Amino acid sequence: MSTRIDGAAAEDRALAYLLRQGLQFVARNYRTPHRGGGEIDLIMRERDGTLVFVEVRQRTHRAFGGAAGSIGWEKQRRIVFAARHYLLRLKQPPPCRFDVVSMENGALQWMRAAFDAG
């Protein structure tokens, strides 16, 4: 249970930070309906209309690559899968990108365009 609470607190912090940077909130914890799909922690929108799919990662230490390094190809694949599922709901999908907000030892880092859909 504490992992879930810590994850929600990290998402709250990331959301507040992104809002202060001028992004607009769209959705939180978007999940595909089928088992084996993916989840997107935050969906935000830039002022120019770009849809931003955000993965939030928190680690207490940098072992094994730290927070950002913990997003391997399989996790990226699941996030992209969920993003494509989300975009199917829209009449005209806007430009989009995949960002990561990582937190280690209290420091927050926002990595724009951290990975591609391809």
Secondary structure, DSSP 8 states (H G I E B T S, - for coil): -HHHHHHHHHHHHHHHHHHHTT-EEEEEEEE-SSTT--EEEEEEE-TTS-EEEEEEEEESS-GGGHHHHT--HHHHHHHHHHHHHHHTTSSS---EEEEEEEEETTEEEEEEEEE---
